[in-house]
């Protein structure tokens, strides 16, 4: 899925009209997205332990990346738009990870022997 | 017809290029706020799932994987037709643009229809949020009895088998549950939490789909009037960006809710 001529050219001529993504590229991305959907469903049938979640998220991230780069033509746009997008992702990642750190930082029972305790 | 367009360049922009880029930047900033909005729900999901993995493992079996996968495919196809519609707008192909917008709207309606079937099933079975939850839970859902580990594995690790010795000051906290030993065959506690998360996330996503249908209809009306062409396709482009983001959110919701293992 490397359409090398498109990207650099689009940036090289900012005066021109908006970059039009070729149908061929869009169709390939569409096909890849459908294949990846089938793949993620198939992978979920196999028990891989904690790897299942990682794989599902990896596939979803690849799909989202394809949508962002080609359907949302971020690949052909000015980098500032990618910065805005990446900033949003960064802050969501910070938000989720710090909250998860926090939620795991407490004992189950603040009053000793009151609530169900963790096994020693 | 082209000369009757009124939206050449607004007076505060130097040229069409600047206007177009400003519009895109504004849309991406809006999409960033959308990502943060859903980020809150993804965070809630992560907290509940990490604290109660057994609830998620157990309860996700009540969701229909086939319908979920079908809806994923439907949204991906709608994203494809939307991307083609943006292309048609940029190339000034009016009839193609109207057709592709119509196809996108049809697929969006199809998505909502499938979602409606799923919601109806949950509603009938009482698989709802919080206090509305009144489903009769089986150790294993009848649909997939063979794949279900009847004992939620995380439960034993999480709760002590020893009943609490003291009950503490009244009203300060509720005593924890200590019925793990005999309740090993039953469903985990607080299954309704999963359905609260499910309805919140898919519901907010569904609202976005409805808004998207409105936007695309508006774009279709304007496209029929011949407002868009190579010089002016920004509204279609921006509606497309919104629609693709709705697709991306579903791309993450589908494995997180339907494909838990």
Interface residues (C-beta under 8 A of the other chain):
Chain A: X14 X15 X17 X18 X20 X21 X23 X26 X27 X29 X30 X33 X34 X37 X40 X41 X44 X47 X48 X52 X53 X56 X57 X59 X60 X63 X64 X67 X68 X70 X71 X72 X77 X78 X80 X81 X84 X85 X87 X88 X89 X91 X92 X95 X96 X99 X100 X103 X104 X108 X109 X110 X111 X112 X113 X114 X115 X116 X117 X118 X119
Chain B: X17 X20 X21 X24 X25 X28 X29 X31 X32 X33 X35 X36 X39 X40 X42 X43 X46 X47 X50 X51 X65 X69 X72 X73 X76 X77 X79 X80 X82 X83 X84 X87 X90 X91 X157 X158 X159 X160 X162 X164 X165 X166 X167 X168 X172 X173 X175 X176 X177 X178 X230 X231 X233 X237 X240 X241 X244 X245 X247 X248 X251 X252 X254 X255 X256 X259 X260 X261
